[in-house]
Amino acid sequence: RRRWRASRRASTRSPFATHTSLPDARNCSWKILTQKLDHFGSLSTTFDQRLCLYDGFATKNVTRVLLYVGNESPVEEYVNNTGLMWEYASQRPGTLLVWAEHRYEARSTPNTVGMRQCLSFCTVEQALADYAVVIQKLRSIHGNVPVVTIGGSYGGMLAAWFRLKYPASVQGAIAASAPIWGLPL
């Protein structure tokens, strides 16, 4: 029982500043970004991609963005479980935290009723192009701020692959538990 209380208390506090409580998904704003279903073809179909944003560390202006590239689950599952992002941002004023939901997951699923080969648009390349659009949108609002992609497991693979495929879009990638050479891009 004591261990459970201690771990619960520890999960809401930053190890870098033990007197500072960290926010969670309840403190975030949720946005929708309209994306093309096919970034590389002539199909005009779109879908809504969910974004979770926390700007509490950027009270004056945004100086950097940490972008969590979504995994194979609803994005809210990752918002409260990415301590590195919260802890880093709490120590660096001006950091905007963004979580982008992966296409075909939870509420970022396109309407493909009656569409032939509808899963053919659920590819790594299309997901990476979605994240490029997210970064373009963020920079249109906040200026040419540095962006670092973050992810774990499949999301870590996406973060690293994004850095390889779109090197001018991000300044770095943090890929945890990500066998990036395991699958060809």
C-alpha positions, 0 to 999 in steps of 0.5 A: 500500500505504501509503495502504491501511494509513493509511486502515485505521488512520484508520477505527478511530480517532476524529479528535476523540481520536486516541488513542482507538480506536472500537468497532464492531459486535463490541462491540454487543449485538443485541436483538429487538423484537416489532412489529405488522405493521400499526400502523394496522389490526386485523391481529394479526400481528407480526414481530421487528425487530432492534436493535443497541445500544452502551452503552459510552459510557453506563457510568453512565446513559443521558442521550441516544440516537442512533437510526439508522433502518434503510435498505434493507439489513441493519442491520449494514452501517451499524453500522461505517459511521456514524462520526458516531454513534461520534465524537459519542458518544465525546465525550459520556458517557451516549450510547446508540447504537441501530441499528434494522433496517428492516422487510422487510430481512435478519432483520427480515422478517415471515413472510408466507407465504400472506398476500395483499398481503404487501408492502402493509405495507412502507411508509414510514408503517409503518416510521416507526411501528416507530421510534416503538415503538423509542423508546417501548421505549427510554424505558420503560427509560432514562426520558424521554431526548432522542432524535435520529434519524440516517440517510443516503440513504433512511434520512436521508429516514426520519429527517427524515420521522420528525421531521416525523410524530412531532415530540414523539418526537425532539429532532432529526434528522440527514439526510445525502444525503436528498432529503426533499421528493422523495417525498410522505409 
